């Protein structure tokens, strides 16, 4: 099956928006304090530049589009469908990409908490995006 065959732009854009929103909740409400402690980045009012905020949020939006496209390609090339297909596709992404790439940077730098926070976000996002893309065909 071709990757561009039956491309569902609405499902793709929805996956991007949902992943971006998960990141907002993940890094602001759920794990903000732990993430700040692990990275040393403090977002105190008056001291955090609006340009840095715009740059980081814009960069994350671009990365969300690229990550969703990668999930889409795995789903389409593997011809995955349904919940079982979404779990297999996202499990493959997590096992072959998310964990190895984050471990290379974070576990070896002794940043276990940051590894769990970042890998958890990317893993949750892979599962949700794969569900959207497999169920909305």
Secondary structure, 3 states (H helix, E strand, C coil): CCCCCCCCHHHHHHHHHHHHHHHHHHHHHHCHHHHHHHHCCCCCCCCCCHHHHHHHHHHHHHHHHHHHHHHHHHHHHCCCCHHHHHHHHHHHHHHHHHHHHHHHHHHCCCCHHHHHHHHHHHHHHHHHHHHHHHHCC
